[in-house]
Amino acid sequence: MYHKYLSSKNFFEFLYKTDQDLAKKTKEKGCRICGSKVHVANYMRKPRGVGDLADDFSLCFSFCCSRDGCRKRALAQSIRFFGRAVYWGVHMVLISAMLNGRSPELKKIMSEFNVDIKTLKRWRQWWKDFFPTTKFWKKLKGELYEEVELFPQGFLMILQKYNSENDAIIKLLHLLNGLKEPI
């Protein structure tokens, strides 16, 4: 079901353009410490999961304060990357959703997306044990009309009741963008 998004150039192009918009907002705000103008300090990431995408998609939008003595760096928010994780954010979410707690799928997904079993288990553990305890989720679940049984699959299913599958994935990535917790 979610396979088509994990290797779609058009989908990654949309994610990239969304991140460009987020970066523009970060630049317009200026330095978060002193308010000075910021300079562009972008750098390349090497995310795992998709091999045939253009290098541009791996560009991480970063900024540096222009004022001597401050020079604080700021990363723009991103729906492509979750912190310092080495996999694309969408891979961490959708592969976890495809597993949906089922162990028989592990070997198939390991080979298809070249993800180590330890990584898959860590993601599953994060969704199962850590995510439901975050302040982020506790606040968000109060705004939902339904209980979420399984993460992230159940959360995506609720979002898909009110949005297209594509929009539900984008909304979830935007929501997780504000989480600031490692997956």
OpenMM code with the backbone's topology and positions (N, CA, C; nanometers):
from openmm import Vec3, app, unit

residues = "MET TYR HIS LYS TYR LEU SER SER LYS ASN PHE PHE GLU PHE LEU TYR LYS THR ASP GLN ASP LEU ALA LYS LYS THR LYS GLU LYS GLY CYS ARG ILE CYS GLY SER LYS VAL HIS VAL ALA ASN TYR MET ARG LYS PRO ARG GLY VAL GLY ASP LEU ALA ASP ASP PHE SER LEU CYS PHE SER PHE CYS CYS SER ARG ASP GLY CYS ARG LYS ARG ALA LEU ALA GLN SER ILE ARG PHE PHE GLY ARG ALA VAL TYR TRP GLY VAL HIS MET VAL LEU ILE SER ALA MET LEU ASN GLY ARG SER PRO GLU LEU LYS LYS ILE MET SER GLU PHE ASN VAL ASP ILE LYS THR LEU LYS ARG TRP ARG GLN TRP TRP LYS ASP PHE PHE PRO THR THR LYS PHE TRP LYS LYS LEU LYS GLY GLU LEU TYR GLU GLU VAL GLU LEU PHE PRO GLN GLY PHE LEU MET ILE LEU GLN LYS TYR ASN SER GLU ASN ASP ALA ILE ILE LYS LEU LEU HIS LEU LEU ASN GLY LEU LYS GLU PRO ILE".split()
positions = [
    Vec3(0.0810, -0.1188, 0.0000),
    Vec3(0.0000, 0.0000, 0.0000),
    Vec3(0.0861, 0.1262, 0.0000),
    Vec3(0.1884, 0.1303, 0.0864),
    Vec3(0.2719, 0.2500, 0.0947),
    Vec3(0.3980, 0.2399, 0.0094),
    Vec3(0.4204, 0.1257, -0.0544),
    Vec3(0.5416, 0.1055, -0.1339),
    Vec3(0.5633, 0.2152, -0.2375),
    Vec3(0.4544, 0.2571, -0.3005),
    Vec3(0.4667, 0.3538, -0.4099),
    Vec3(0.5272, 0.4858, -0.3637),
    Vec3(0.5090, 0.5210, -0.2381),
    Vec3(0.5634, 0.6483, -0.1879),
    Vec3(0.7124, 0.6378, -0.1560),
    Vec3(0.7569, 0.5198, -0.1234),
    Vec3(0.8941, 0.5023, -0.0768),
    Vec3(0.9985, 0.5128, -0.1868),
    Vec3(0.9554, 0.5085, -0.3112),
    Vec3(1.0510, 0.5218, -0.4204),
    Vec3(1.0026, 0.6177, -0.5298),
    Vec3(0.8987, 0.6923, -0.5017),
    Vec3(0.8417, 0.7835, -0.6001),
    Vec3(0.9213, 0.9136, -0.6073),
    Vec3(0.9756, 0.9401, -0.7240),
    Vec3(1.0506, 1.0644, -0.7435),
    Vec3(0.9603, 1.1857, -0.7233),
    Vec3(0.8376, 1.1789, -0.7727),
    Vec3(0.7438, 1.2906, -0.7580),
    Vec3(0.7122, 1.3187, -0.6111),
    Vec3(0.6955, 1.2122, -0.5337),
    Vec3(0.6662, 1.2290, -0.3918),
    Vec3(0.7847, 1.2945, -0.3204),
    Vec3(0.9073, 1.2486, -0.3496),
    Vec3(1.0262, 1.3073, -0.2876),
    Vec3(1.0488, 1.4505, -0.3352),
    Vec3(1.0101, 1.4783, -0.4575),
    Vec3(1.0184, 1.6158, -0.5080),
    Vec3(0.9244, 1.7067, -0.4291),
    Vec3(0.8048, 1.6564, -0.3990),
    Vec3(0.7103, 1.7329, -0.3183),
    Vec3(0.7663, 1.7555, -0.1769),
    Vec3(0.8235, 1.6518, -0.1168),
    Vec3(0.8832, 1.6657, 0.0165),
    Vec3(0.9949, 1.7699, 0.0146),
    Vec3(1.0757, 1.7660, -0.0903),
    Vec3(1.1858, 1.8618, -0.1042),
    Vec3(1.1328, 2.0052, -0.1128),
    Vec3(1.0310, 2.0255, -0.1949),
    Vec3(0.9737, 2.1596, -0.2102),
    Vec3(0.9100, 2.2078, -0.0792),
    Vec3(0.8488, 2.1170, -0.0068),
    Vec3(0.7926, 2.1524, 0.1238),
    Vec3(0.9040, 2.1958, 0.2185),
    Vec3(1.0143, 2.1223, 0.2181),
    Vec3(1.1286, 2.1599, 0.3022),
    Vec3(1.1888, 2.2932, 0.2586),
    Vec3(1.1872, 2.3216, 0.1294),
    Vec3(1.2349, 2.4524, 0.0826),
    Vec3(1.1495, 2.5646, 0.1421),
    Vec3(1.0185, 2.5439, 0.1461),
    Vec3(0.9287, 2.6437, 0.2053),
    Vec3(0.9562, 2.6616, 0.3548),
    Vec3(0.9793, 2.5502, 0.4246),
    Vec3(1.0123, 2.5580, 0.5672),
    Vec3(1.1449, 2.6315, 0.5877),
    Vec3(1.2412, 2.6072, 0.4978),
    Vec3(1.3719, 2.6735, 0.5071),
    Vec3(1.3575, 2.8242, 0.4831),
    Vec3(1.2734, 2.8615, 0.3893),
    Vec3(1.2517, 3.0035, 0.3608),
    Vec3(1.1983, 3.0746, 0.4849),
    Vec3(1.1055, 3.0106, 0.5556),
    Vec3(1.0499, 3.0689, 0.6779),
    Vec3(1.1574, 3.0816, 0.7864),
    Vec3(1.2433, 2.9812, 0.7967),
    Vec3(1.3518, 2.9863, 0.8953),
    Vec3(1.4458, 3.1012, 0.8642),
    Vec3(1.4790, 3.1180, 0.7375),
    Vec3(1.5698, 3.2262, 0.6980),
    Vec3(1.5075, 3.3626, 0.7254),
    Vec3(1.3795, 3.3763, 0.6969),
    Vec3(1.3117, 3.5045, 0.7187),
    Vec3(1.3077, 3.5439, 0.8659),
    Vec3(1.3017, 3.4468, 0.9544),
    Vec3(1.2983, 3.4752, 1.0985),
    Vec3(1.4302, 3.5319, 1.1485),
    Vec3(1.5401, 3.4967, 1.0826),
    Vec3(1.6719, 3.5397, 1.1284),
    Vec3(1.7220, 3.4522, 1.2422),
    Vec3(1.8278, 3.4962, 1.3055),
    Vec3(1.8900, 3.4190, 1.4136),
    Vec3(1.7943, 3.4073, 1.5321),
    Vec3(1.7795, 3.2876, 1.5833),
    Vec3(1.6885, 3.2649, 1.6947),
    Vec3(1.7446, 3.3196, 1.8259),
    Vec3(1.8749, 3.3501, 1.8291),
    Vec3(1.9390, 3.4022, 1.9499),
    Vec3(1.9398, 3.5559, 1.9502),
    Vec3(1.9927, 3.6138, 1.8421),
    Vec3(2.0105, 3.7603, 1.8422),
    Vec3(1.9231, 3.8338, 1.7402),
    Vec3(1.8563, 3.7593, 1.6528),
    Vec3(1.7682, 3.8216, 1.5554),
    Vec3(1.8369, 3.8724, 1.4301),
    Vec3(1.9687, 3.8573, 1.4204),
    Vec3(2.0422, 3.9043, 1.3028),
    Vec3(2.0085, 3.8220, 1.1793),
    Vec3(2.0485, 3.8744, 1.0652),
    Vec3(2.0333, 3.8052, 0.9378),
    Vec3(2.1125, 3.6736, 0.9442),
    Vec3(2.0654, 3.5734, 0.8709),
    Vec3(2.1373, 3.4461, 0.8663),
    Vec3(2.1903, 3.4196, 0.7261),
    Vec3(2.3006, 3.3475, 0.7199),
    Vec3(2.3588, 3.3051, 0.5932),
    Vec3(2.3228, 3.1583, 0.5690),
    Vec3(2.3159, 3.1221, 0.4428),
    Vec3(2.2871, 2.9840, 0.4057),
    Vec3(2.4117, 2.8984, 0.4307),
    Vec3(2.3912, 2.7861, 0.4964),
    Vec3(2.5004, 2.6930, 0.5258),
    Vec3(2.4528, 2.5501, 0.5002),
    Vec3(2.3890, 2.5294, 0.3855),
    Vec3(2.3342, 2.3982, 0.3510),
    Vec3(2.4449, 2.2938, 0.3384),
    Vec3(2.4074, 2.1686, 0.3583),
    Vec3(2.5031, 2.0598, 0.3421),
    Vec3(2.4295, 1.9351, 0.2929),
    Vec3(2.5058, 1.8436, 0.2381),
    Vec3(2.4482, 1.7207, 0.1831),
    Vec3(2.4368, 1.6139, 0.2918),
    Vec3(2.3259, 1.5436, 0.2915),
    Vec3(2.3065, 1.4269, 0.3772),
    Vec3(2.3210, 1.3044, 0.2881),
    Vec3(2.3368, 1.1908, 0.3492),
    Vec3(2.3426, 1.0650, 0.2754),
    Vec3(2.2379, 0.9696, 0.3317),
    Vec3(2.1101, 1.0031, 0.3131),
    Vec3(2.0064, 0.9176, 0.3706),
    Vec3(1.9986, 0.7829, 0.3007),
    Vec3(1.9681, 0.6828, 0.3771),
    Vec3(1.9530, 0.5475, 0.3229),
    Vec3(1.8083, 0.5243, 0.2832),
    Vec3(1.7890, 0.4311, 0.1945),
    Vec3(1.6535, 0.3896, 0.1608),
    Vec3(1.6164, 0.4028, 0.0149),
    Vec3(1.6611, 0.5074, -0.0523),
    Vec3(1.6291, 0.5271, -0.1943),
    Vec3(1.7587, 0.5587, -0.2651),
    Vec3(1.7935, 0.4775, -0.3641),
    Vec3(1.9224, 0.4941, -0.4291),
    Vec3(1.9240, 0.5786, -0.5546),
    Vec3(1.8117, 0.5896, -0.6243),
    Vec3(1.8141, 0.6544, -0.7556),
    Vec3(1.7578, 0.7960, -0.7570),
    Vec3(1.7557, 0.8634, -0.6449),
    Vec3(1.7087, 1.0014, -0.6404),
    Vec3(1.8225, 1.0975, -0.6711),
    Vec3(1.7888, 1.2128, -0.7242),
    Vec3(1.8895, 1.3155, -0.7519),
    Vec3(1.9526, 1.3616, -0.6213),
    Vec3(2.0784, 1.4016, -0.6273),
    Vec3(2.1500, 1.4474, -0.5085),
    Vec3(2.0812, 1.5648, -0.4410),
    Vec3(2.0142, 1.6493, -0.5194),
    Vec3(1.9458, 1.7661, -0.4618),
    Vec3(1.8490, 1.7278, -0.3504),
    Vec3(1.7855, 1.6121, -0.3624),
    Vec3(1.6882, 1.5703, -0.2620),
    Vec3(1.7530, 1.5463, -0.1264),
    Vec3(1.8847, 1.5263, -0.1246),
    Vec3(1.9566, 1.4999, -0.0003),
    Vec3(2.0129, 1.6256, 0.0645),
    Vec3(1.9844, 1.7413, 0.0078),
    Vec3(2.0342, 1.8670, 0.0616),
    Vec3(1.9594, 1.9022, 0.1898),
    Vec3(2.0357, 1.9280, 0.2945),
    Vec3(1.9786, 1.9666, 0.4230),
    Vec3(1.9901, 2.1186, 0.4357),
    Vec3(1.8788, 2.1839, 0.4621),
    Vec3(1.8777, 2.3288, 0.4694),
    Vec3(1.9216, 2.3751, 0.6080),
    Vec3(2.0290, 2.4523, 0.6093),
    Vec3(2.0897, 2.4966, 0.7338),
    Vec3(2.1284, 2.6433, 0.7213),
    Vec3(2.1349, 2.7105, 0.8343),
    Vec3(2.1672, 2.8531, 0.8355),
    Vec3(2.2650, 2.8835, 0.9487),
    Vec3(2.3350, 2.9964, 0.9328),
    Vec3(2.4329, 3.0395, 1.0306),
    Vec3(2.4168, 3.1897, 1.0510),
    Vec3(2.4163, 3.2337, 1.1761),
    Vec3(2.4004, 3.3757, 1.2076),
    Vec3(2.5149, 3.4562, 1.1466),
    Vec3(2.4822, 3.5731, 1.0942),
    Vec3(2.5822, 3.6575, 1.0280),
    Vec3(2.6609, 3.7449, 1.1262),
    Vec3(2.6151, 3.7570, 1.2494),
    Vec3(2.6784, 3.8475, 1.3453),
    Vec3(2.7995, 3.7820, 1.4113),
    Vec3(2.9149, 3.8501, 1.4041),
    Vec3(3.0347, 3.8023, 1.4734),
    Vec3(3.0051, 3.7935, 1.6227),
    Vec3(3.0522, 3.6878, 1.6837),
    Vec3(3.0267, 3.6668, 1.8251),
    Vec3(2.9055, 3.5786, 1.8495),
    Vec3(2.8151, 3.5730, 1.7553),
    Vec3(2.6974, 3.4862, 1.7706),
    Vec3(2.7191, 3.3594, 1.6875),
    Vec3(2.7086, 3.3739, 1.5564),
    Vec3(2.7338, 3.2656, 1.4604),
    Vec3(2.6594, 3.1352, 1.4928),
    Vec3(2.5474, 3.1433, 1.5641),
    Vec3(2.4706, 3.0225, 1.5977),
    Vec3(2.4118, 2.9622, 1.4710),
    Vec3(2.4139, 2.8306, 1.4668),
    Vec3(2.3582, 2.7581, 1.3530),
    Vec3(2.2125, 2.7244, 1.3799),
    Vec3(2.1377, 2.7107, 1.2728),
    Vec3(1.9974, 2.6718, 1.2833),
    Vec3(1.9619, 2.5820, 1.1655),
    Vec3(1.9066, 2.4677, 1.1964),
    Vec3(1.8543, 2.3795, 1.0928),
    Vec3(1.7100, 2.4175, 1.0667),
    Vec3(1.6744, 2.4224, 0.9420),
    Vec3(1.5337, 2.4439, 0.9083),
    Vec3(1.4567, 2.3175, 0.9439),
    Vec3(1.3303, 2.3328, 0.9786),
    Vec3(1.2485, 2.2154, 1.0028),
    Vec3(1.2403, 2.1358, 0.8736),
    Vec3(1.2202, 2.0054, 0.8870),
    Vec3(1.2197, 1.9188, 0.7703),
    Vec3(1.1182, 1.8069, 0.7861),
    Vec3(1.0474, 1.7772, 0.6779),
    Vec3(0.9632, 1.6579, 0.6783),
    Vec3(1.0339, 1.5430, 0.6063),
    Vec3(1.1515, 1.5700, 0.5494),
    Vec3(1.2303, 1.4633, 0.4860),
    Vec3(1.3197, 1.3931, 0.5864),
    Vec3(1.3755, 1.4691, 0.6790),
    Vec3(1.4723, 1.4147, 0.7751),
    Vec3(1.4168, 1.4285, 0.9161),
    Vec3(1.4393, 1.3280, 0.9985),
    Vec3(1.4037, 1.3359, 1.1398),
    Vec3(1.5327, 1.3422, 1.2198),
    Vec3(1.5724, 1.4624, 1.2532),
    Vec3(1.6948, 1.4805, 1.3320),
    Vec3(1.8156, 1.4259, 1.2590),
    Vec3(1.8973, 1.3522, 1.3319),
    Vec3(2.0208, 1.2989, 1.2760),
    Vec3(2.0048, 1.1566, 1.2215),
    Vec3(1.8821, 1.1086, 1.2149),
    Vec3(1.8567, 0.9732, 1.1656),
    Vec3(1.9113, 0.9567, 1.0242),
    Vec3(1.9595, 0.8376, 0.9926),
    Vec3(2.0225, 0.8150, 0.8624),
    Vec3(1.9234, 0.7715, 0.7544),
    Vec3(1.8012, 0.7393, 0.7925),
    Vec3(1.6999, 0.7027, 0.6940),
    Vec3(1.6077, 0.8212, 0.6704),
    Vec3(1.5461, 0.8233, 0.5538),
    Vec3(1.4456, 0.9245, 0.5250),
    Vec3(1.3344, 0.9118, 0.6280),
    Vec3(1.2780, 1.0226, 0.6703),
    Vec3(1.1694, 1.0203, 0.7671),
    Vec3(1.0500, 0.9403, 0.7176),
    Vec3(1.0176, 0.9554, 0.5903),
    Vec3(0.9035, 0.8848, 0.5337),
    Vec3(0.9270, 0.7333, 0.5372),
    Vec3(1.0517, 0.6898, 0.5251),
    Vec3(1.0815, 0.5468, 0.5350),
    Vec3(1.0575, 0.4959, 0.6761),
    Vec3(1.1005, 0.5734, 0.7752),
    Vec3(1.0818, 0.5306, 0.9139),
    Vec3(0.9338, 0.5183, 0.9477),
    Vec3(0.8527, 0.6062, 0.8926),
    Vec3(0.7100, 0.6035, 0.9216),
    Vec3(0.6396, 0.4935, 0.8418),
    Vec3(0.6587, 0.4924, 0.7102),
    Vec3(0.5822, 0.3993, 0.6267),
    Vec3(0.6285, 0.2547, 0.6387),
    Vec3(0.7569, 0.2322, 0.6543),
    Vec3(0.8035, 0.0945, 0.6750),
    Vec3(0.7503, 0.0428, 0.8075),
    Vec3(0.7510, 0.1274, 0.9096),
    Vec3(0.6932, 0.0870, 1.0382),
    Vec3(0.5446, 0.0561, 1.0230),
    Vec3(0.4746, 0.1359, 0.9428),
    Vec3(0.3316, 0.1118, 0.9193),
    Vec3(0.3093, -0.0186, 0.8427),
    Vec3(0.3968, -0.0473, 0.7463),
    Vec3(0.3824, -0.1713, 0.6696),
    Vec3(0.4066, -0.2931, 0.7581),
    Vec3(0.5000, -0.2810, 0.8503),
    Vec3(0.5253, -0.3921, 0.9420),
    Vec3(0.4053, -0.4140, 1.0325),
    Vec3(0.3509, -0.3037, 1.0819),
    Vec3(0.2301, -0.3076, 1.1631),
    Vec3(0.2368, -0.4149, 1.2717),
    Vec3(0.3555, -0.4323, 1.3300),
    Vec3(0.3726, -0.5279, 1.4379),
    Vec3(0.3893, -0.6720, 1.3937),
    Vec3(0.3930, -0.6982, 1.2625),
    Vec3(0.4012, -0.8356, 1.2122),
    Vec3(0.5450, -0.8758, 1.1861),
    Vec3(0.5933, -0.9744, 1.2532),
    Vec3(0.7297, -1.0223, 1.2350),
    Vec3(0.7550, -1.0913, 1.1010),
    Vec3(0.6588, -1.1651, 1.0431),
    Vec3(0.6864, -1.2327, 0.9158),
    Vec3(0.7283, -1.1375, 0.8031),
    Vec3(0.6890, -1.0118, 0.8109),
    Vec3(0.7235, -0.9153, 0.7077),
    Vec3(0.8673, -0.8640, 0.7192),
    Vec3(0.9325, -0.8900, 0.8315),
    Vec3(1.0659, -0.8343, 0.8553),
    Vec3(1.1651, -0.8680, 0.7447),
    Vec3(1.1769, -0.9948, 0.7098),
    Vec3(1.2772, -1.0357, 0.6097),
    Vec3(1.2495, -0.9735, 0.4735),
    Vec3(1.1237, -0.9696, 0.4352),
    Vec3(1.0865, -0.9112, 0.3062),
    Vec3(1.1248, -0.7627, 0.3014),
    Vec3(1.0909, -0.6909, 0.4049),
    Vec3(1.1197, -0.5475, 0.4091),
    Vec3(1.2692, -0.5215, 0.4225),
    Vec3(1.3379, -0.6062, 0.4993),
    Vec3(1.4840, -0.5924, 0.5130),
    Vec3(1.5506, -0.5964, 0.3769),
    Vec3(1.5120, -0.6922, 0.2943),
    Vec3(1.5763, -0.7058, 0.1635),
    Vec3(1.5287, -0.5987, 0.0650),
    Vec3(1.4000, -0.5665, 0.0678),
    Vec3(1.3452, -0.4705, -0.0283),
    Vec3(1.4000, -0.3293, -0.0074),
    Vec3(1.4162, -0.2887, 0.1192),
    Vec3(1.4583, -0.1520, 0.1478),
    Vec3(1.5973, -0.1427, 0.2099),
    Vec3(1.6655, -0.2563, 0.2175),
    Vec3(1.8020, -0.2610, 0.2696),
    Vec3(1.8113, -0.1978, 0.4095),
    Vec3(1.7219, -0.2420, 0.4973),
    Vec3(1.7189, -0.1945, 0.6349),
    Vec3(1.7545, -0.3125, 0.7256),
    Vec3(1.8452, -0.2889, 0.8167),
    Vec3(1.8897, -0.3925, 0.9101),
    Vec3(1.7772, -0.4299, 1.0067),
    Vec3(1.7737, -0.5542, 1.0476),
    Vec3(1.6688, -0.6007, 1.1387),
    Vec3(1.6730, -0.5260, 1.2720),
    Vec3(1.7918, -0.4914, 1.3184),
    Vec3(1.8023, -0.4155, 1.4443),
    Vec3(1.7348, -0.2792, 1.4305),
    Vec3(1.7505, -0.2187, 1.3142),
    Vec3(1.6889, -0.0889, 1.2893),
    Vec3(1.5371, -0.1022, 1.2869),
    Vec3(1.4852, -0.2039, 1.2183),
    Vec3(1.3403, -0.2248, 1.2123),
    Vec3(1.2831, -0.2498, 1.3514),
    Vec3(1.3521, -0.3289, 1.4288),
    Vec3(1.3051, -0.3570, 1.5650),
    Vec3(1.3104, -0.2318, 1.6522),
    Vec3(1.4136, -0.1500, 1.6330),
    Vec3(1.4244, -0.0257, 1.7097),
    Vec3(1.3097, 0.0689, 1.6744),
    Vec3(1.2784, 0.0787, 1.5442),
    Vec3(1.1665, 0.1634, 1.5036),
    Vec3(1.0368, 0.1114, 1.5638),
    Vec3(1.0144, -0.0168, 1.5562),
    Vec3(0.8910, -0.0760, 1.6094),
    Vec3(0.8803, -0.0511, 1.7597),
    Vec3(0.9925, -0.0665, 1.8298),
    Vec3(0.9955, -0.0421, 1.9743),
    Vec3(0.9654, 0.1040, 2.0053),
    Vec3(1.0214, 0.1951, 1.9241),
    Vec3(0.9994, 0.3380, 1.9449),
    Vec3(0.8506, 0.3719, 1.9321),
    Vec3(0.7874, 0.3201, 1.8273),
    Vec3(0.6459, 0.3470, 1.8074),
    Vec3(0.5606, 0.2834, 1.9167),
    Vec3(0.5997, 0.1655, 1.9592),
    Vec3(0.5199, 0.0911, 2.0564),
    Vec3(0.5340, 0.1465, 2.1981),
    Vec3(0.6560, 0.1726, 2.2415),
    Vec3(0.6810, 0.2072, 2.3811),
    Vec3(0.7071, 0.3555, 2.4066),
    Vec3(0.7803, 0.4219, 2.3181),
    Vec3(0.8199, 0.5590, 2.3456),
    Vec3(0.7175, 0.6607, 2.2970),
    Vec3(0.6750, 0.6490, 2.1710),
    Vec3(0.5870, 0.7493, 2.1119),
    Vec3(0.4609, 0.7744, 2.1947),
    Vec3(0.3902, 0.6705, 2.2420),
    Vec3(0.2673, 0.6956, 2.3191),
    Vec3(0.2909, 0.7704, 2.4510),
    Vec3(0.4149, 0.7785, 2.4976),
    Vec3(0.4441, 0.8461, 2.6240),
    Vec3(0.4882, 0.9907, 2.6063),
    Vec3(0.5043, 1.0351, 2.4808),
    Vec3(0.5544, 1.1709, 2.4580),
    Vec3(0.4475, 1.2754, 2.4884),
    Vec3(0.4916, 1.3929, 2.5304),
    Vec3(0.4001, 1.5055, 2.5524),
    Vec3(0.3280, 1.5390, 2.4221),
    Vec3(0.4037, 1.5271, 2.3128),
    Vec3(0.3493, 1.5532, 2.1794),
    Vec3(0.2244, 1.4688, 2.1564),
    Vec3(0.2342, 1.3366, 2.1788),
    Vec3(0.1213, 1.2478, 2.1525),
    Vec3(0.0088, 1.2707, 2.2533),
    Vec3(0.0439, 1.2903, 2.3790),
    Vec3(-0.0591, 1.3111, 2.4808),
    Vec3(-0.1444, 1.4338, 2.4479),
    Vec3(-0.0821, 1.5372, 2.3967),
    Vec3(-0.1567, 1.6574, 2.3572),
    Vec3(-0.2396, 1.6296, 2.2318),
    Vec3(-0.1784, 1.5640, 2.1341),
    Vec3(-0.2453, 1.5404, 2.0070),
    Vec3(-0.3632, 1.4446, 2.0203),
    Vec3(-0.3496, 1.3410, 2.1020),
    Vec3(-0.4586, 1.2429, 2.1103),
    Vec3(-0.5847, 1.3036, 2.1705),
    Vec3(-0.5696, 1.4109, 2.2485),
    Vec3(-0.6866, 1.4805, 2.3002),
    Vec3(-0.7646, 1.5520, 2.1917),
    Vec3(-0.7015, 1.5762, 2.0783),
    Vec3(-0.7675, 1.6446, 1.9671),
    Vec3(-0.8306, 1.5472, 1.8684),
    Vec3(-0.8027, 1.4183, 1.8841),
    Vec3(-0.8584, 1.3178, 1.7940),
    Vec3(-0.9919, 1.2667, 1.8470),
    Vec3(-1.0764, 1.2228, 1.7576),
    Vec3(-1.2071, 1.1716, 1.7952),
    Vec3(-1.2063, 1.0208, 1.8157),
    Vec3(-1.0945, 0.9565, 1.7813),
    Vec3(-1.0883, 0.8109, 1.7886),
    Vec3(-0.9619, 0.7673, 1.8616),
    Vec3(-0.9660, 0.6485, 1.9186),
    Vec3(-0.8476, 0.5895, 1.9819),
    Vec3(-0.7567, 0.5329, 1.8738),
    Vec3(-0.6274, 0.5455, 1.8932),
    Vec3(-0.5296, 0.4860, 1.8024),
    Vec3(-0.4743, 0.3625, 1.8714),
    Vec3(-0.4924, 0.2484, 1.8081),
    Vec3(-0.4481, 0.1221, 1.8669),
    Vec3(-0.3021, 0.0905, 1.8363),
    Vec3(-0.2607, 0.1164, 1.7123),
    Vec3(-0.1278, 0.0755, 1.6685),
    Vec3(-0.0616, 0.1897, 1.5934),
    Vec3(0.0618, 0.2172, 1.6290),
    Vec3(0.1363, 0.3260, 1.5649),
    Vec3(0.2362, 0.2695, 1.4661),
    Vec3(0.2620, 0.3363, 1.3561),
    Vec3(0.1929, 0.4527, 1.3036),
    Vec3(0.0726, 0.4173, 1.2168),
    Vec3(0.0527, 0.2870, 1.1920),
    Vec3(-0.0545, 0.2421, 1.1027),
    Vec3(-0.1911, 0.2966, 1.1428),
    Vec3(-0.2284, 0.2830, 1.2687),
    Vec3(-0.3595, 0.3285, 1.3137),
    Vec3(-0.3769, 0.4787, 1.3002),
    Vec3(-0.2687, 0.5515, 1.3270),
    Vec3(-0.2710, 0.6965, 1.3150),
    Vec3(-0.2925, 0.7363, 1.1684),
    Vec3(-0.2216, 0.6695, 1.0776),
    Vec3(-0.2396, 0.6969, 0.9340),
    Vec3(-0.3818, 0.6649, 0.8893),
    Vec3(-0.4382, 0.5569, 0.9408),
    Vec3(-0.5747, 0.5183, 0.9015),
    Vec3(-0.6761, 0.6250, 0.9437),
    Vec3(-0.6580, 0.6819, 1.0627),
    Vec3(-0.7484, 0.7883, 1.1078),
    Vec3(-0.7334, 0.9102, 1.0170),
    Vec3(-0.6092, 0.9480, 0.9869),
    Vec3(-0.5859, 1.0632, 0.8993),
    Vec3(-0.6444, 1.0396, 0.7599),
    Vec3(-0.6417, 0.9135, 0.7134),
    Vec3(-0.6939, 0.8825, 0.5801),
    Vec3(-0.8463, 0.8879, 0.5735),
    Vec3(-0.9123, 0.8845, 0.6874),
    Vec3(-1.0585, 0.8982, 0.6860),
    Vec3(-1.1002, 1.0384, 0.6409),
    Vec3(-1.0127, 1.1348, 0.6639),
    Vec3(-1.0448, 1.2745, 0.6355),
    Vec3(-0.9589, 1.3344, 0.5242),
    Vec3(-0.8620, 1.2575, 0.4744),
    Vec3(-0.7688, 1.3056, 0.3727),
    Vec3(-0.7388, 1.1927, 0.2752),
    Vec3(-0.6822, 1.2277, 0.1610),
    Vec3(-0.6340, 1.1244, 0.0695),
    Vec3(-0.5150, 1.0549, 0.1362),
    Vec3(-0.4775, 0.9387, 0.0836),
    Vec3(-0.3626, 0.8666, 0.1392),
    Vec3(-0.2375, 0.9531, 0.1350),
    Vec3(-0.2151, 1.0194, 0.0234),
    Vec3(-0.0998, 1.1070, 0.0069),
    Vec3(-0.1009, 1.2203, 0.1113),
    Vec3(-0.2159, 1.2865, 0.1255),
    Vec3(-0.2275, 1.3970, 0.2207),
    Vec3(-0.2132, 1.3489, 0.3652),
    Vec3(-0.2623, 1.2293, 0.3940),
    Vec3(-0.2493, 1.1747, 0.5289),
    Vec3(-0.1026, 1.1545, 0.5645),
    Vec3(-0.0245, 1.1028, 0.4699),
    Vec3(0.1189, 1.0827, 0.4932),
    Vec3(0.1868, 1.2169, 0.5157),
    Vec3(0.1554, 1.3143, 0.4329),
    Vec3(0.2151, 1.4476, 0.4466),
    Vec3(0.1775, 1.5090, 0.5816),
    Vec3(0.0510, 1.4975, 0.6214),
    Vec3(0.0078, 1.5525, 0.7506),
    Vec3(0.0829, 1.4859, 0.8659),
    Vec3(0.0991, 1.3548, 0.8584),
    Vec3(0.1711, 1.2850, 0.9650),
    Vec3(0.3170, 1.3293, 0.9699),
    Vec3(0.3803, 1.3446, 0.8539),
    Vec3(0.5194, 1.3919, 0.8514),
    Vec3(0.5303, 1.5329, 0.9100),
    Vec3(0.4338, 1.6179, 0.8779),
    Vec3(0.4329, 1.7531, 0.9358),
    Vec3(0.4158, 1.7469, 1.0871),
    Vec3(0.3247, 1.6629, 1.1336),
    Vec3(0.3044, 1.6497, 1.2786),
    Vec3(0.4309, 1.6001, 1.3476),
    Vec3(0.4938, 1.4988, 1.2891),
    Vec3(0.6152, 1.4430, 1.3493),
    Vec3(0.7322, 1.5402, 1.3420),
    Vec3(0.7282, 1.6315, 1.2475),
    Vec3(0.8306, 1.7344, 1.2336),
    Vec3(0.8431, 1.8146, 1.3631),
    Vec3(0.7319, 1.8365, 1.4313),
    Vec3(0.7331, 1.9124, 1.5557),
    Vec3(0.7697, 1.8307, 1.6771),
    Vec3(0.7858, 1.7021, 1.6616),
    Vec3(0.8124, 1.6136, 1.7750),
    Vec3(0.9496, 1.6340, 1.8368),
    Vec3(1.0520, 1.6452, 1.7541),
    Vec3(1.1896, 1.6686, 1.7986),
    Vec3(1.2440, 1.5568, 1.8884),
    Vec3(1.1961, 1.4373, 1.8708),
    Vec3(1.2472, 1.3206, 1.9451),
    Vec3(1.3073, 1.2237, 1.8453),
    Vec3(1.4171, 1.1572, 1.8797),
    Vec3(1.4796, 1.0645, 1.7841),
    Vec3(1.3960, 0.9390, 1.7621),
    Vec3(1.3929, 0.8975, 1.6379),
    Vec3(1.3257, 0.7701, 1.6047),
    Vec3(1.4326, 0.6652, 1.5879),
] * unit.nanometer
topology = app.Topology()
chain = topology.addChain("A")
for resn in residues:
    res = topology.addResidue(resn, chain)
    for name in ("N", "CA", "C"):
        topology.addAtom(name, app.Element.getBySymbol(name[0]), res)
